Amino acid sequence: MIKIIGIGGCGDNILNFLNTKIDAELVTLQSDVKKLNDSKIKTRIKIGNDDKLLDSVLDGADRLFIVAGFGGN
């Protein structure tokens, strides 16, 4: 199974774009609760709150991709 984790606002934006275009499990990690709640991604994890949930989400991945932005304008 392919899993893609989007970290932060940029990562979540990428996942929201890919949501209907790719056959993979998508997971978004955010520190901003409002943005996390607004995400279209089904599996949402608040950064720093639930490491055990993150471990369980990653379990079973054959391939794992991480997408994130590096800030800036």
N, C-alpha and C positions, 0 to 999 in steps of 0.2 A: 504494500500500500504506500502511496506517495502522500506525504504530509507537507504542507507549506505553512510556515509560521510567519505572520506579519507583525513586526515590532514597531510600536509607536504609530503616529498619525500617518506617515508615509506608507509604512507597511500595511496598515489597515486599508488605506486607499487602494493600494495595488490589489489586495485580496478582494475588495468590493468590486473591482473591475474584473477580476478573474472568476468571480463567484459562479457565473453561469457558463463560463467558457472552458472549464478544465475539470477533468475527473480526478479530483484529489480531495483529501480532507484538509480543510482550511481552519487555522487557529489564529486568533488575533490576541496580542498581548499589548496592554495599554496601561499607562499610569493615570490617565485622565478618565475618571469614571463616566462623565457625560459622553465623551467620545466613544467609550467602550459600549455604553448603552445604546448609542445611535448606530453602531455598526450593524451591517447586514449579515455578518458572519455568525454562524450558529454557536461555535465554541469560542467563548470569550474569557480571558483570564486577566485579572488585575495584577500588574507587575508587583512583585514583592509580597503578595498576600497568600498565595496558594501553591507552594512548590510541589506538594504531593499531587495536586491536580495536574500540574504541568508534566510531571513524571508519568502519570497515567495516560495523558493525552499522547505523549511521545512514544509510549510503548507500542510495539507492533509495526513501527514504520520501517519499510524497506529502503526508502529514500526520504531524506529530509532536506527541505530547502528553507532558508531563512531570508526574508526580504525586509529591508529597512532603509530609511533615508539617513543622511548624515548631516541634516540641518543646512542652514544657509539660505541664500535667496537665489 
